[in-house]
Amino acid sequence: MRVLYHLPLHPGCRKIRVLMREKKLDFELKAEQVWERREGFLRLNPAGEVPVLVEDGGAVIPDAGVIAEYLEETCPEPTLLGHDPMERAEVRRLALWFDAKFNREVTINLVDEKILKRFMKLGHPDSQAIRAGHANIHYHLDYIAWLCDRRTWLAGDDFSMADIAAAAQLSCVDYVGDVPWEQHQGAKDWYARVKSRPSFRGILADQVPGLPPPSHYADLDF
Amino acid sequence: MRVLYHLPLHPGCRKIRVLMREKKLDFELKAEQVWERREGFLRLNPAGEVPVLVEDGGAVIPDAGVIAEYLEETCPEPTLLGHDPMERAEVRRLALWFDAKFNREVTINLVDEKILKRFMKLGHPDSQAIRAGHANIHYHLDYIAWLCDRRTWLAGDDFSMADIAAAAQLSCVDYVGDVPWEQHQGAKDWYARVKSRPSFRGILADQVPGLPPPSHYADLDF
């Protein structure tokens, strides 16, 4: 069976998990503590990062962006990128917005500071980073609401990789209880629709040992 | 005519310039001082970043990664991604290696510190960043040589987006004179082959006012 090497609170890994569930692909999850720099794993991906997908035949595809394009090419139904080049450009633009910009401005400042640092024994969270993450998230939640005012889903009429990318990031920040949902009704309504998709169930069942999520995390009527 | 909003020493912009030349697409270059946050430009790309491609009909496609996929879909000949999903996964893996990892570990530490900070009036280069860039580049030049020992071009038999991505980064670092070519013959031989391609001529003609490149920069027999 396909194997996905992952970490539970890693947005790129969550993106691929949801993507594969949307495409109804079976796979086994294997947690990889990347900071241990295990030799067998570095042979799979010299960059030493998750996610890495290993196909039944042994083909190895590292990186969330690369895996997403590969799965779209090899398992095109249902498409999560769109039906023509301009639609796909808009989906990719927004997916990248969340994969890169949201990640850099919000997720790294909150999730990596609070969780990854603990596992990597890198000391206490940096309070300046935490403050930056809390300040920056409002702008992104406003952007989600602005898009949803004009479209059914973030990139257009259809649920797409843009929604998956945004929800993958937000779900990690939500796990540490740092999404101010009550101040952003538009984004909350969109996220409630994402949460109710069966593809999202695995994400909502995640439990990091010693660090339970807030009670609303897995609640579909949060 | 197609317009590409760009900055001369921006690796993502250089990647798209070379890509369009390889595909023999005509385009006009417009320099965009992104730090001025010009309103008309922010309407094209709310992320406020170059490159942005504007098509003849007015379609707007921002971000180097998104533009590259869009051009491959709309102008597929010659392909710069490869002919089957696994080939394309390897090209995308390596392109991302240079777009993200090399950029973060080398280019930002050297080019952004020395050039971008000056234009943005952010003060002097950070000597710790400069040292990190100088230390990290060896590992990447070794990786290029290792790949070229086993393959004609970085990702396989054909010149691809992987070569373009790597050369786009290295050419910026080379402009500030910080590539230790003499210690890395394998990478130098590969870069000499890239430099000799007609698609690369525009890059080698770049001149940043007040900051001329070293004499070997545009020399094909450097």
Interface residues (C-beta under 8 A of the other chain):
Chain A: P46 A47 A59 I61 P62 D63 G65 V66 I67 E69 Y70 E73 T74 P85 M86 R88 A89 R92 R93 L96 W97 K101 Y143
Chain B: P46 A47 A59 I61 P62 D63 G65 V66 I67 E69 Y70 E73 T74 P85 M86 R88 A89 R92 R93 L96 W97 K101 Y143
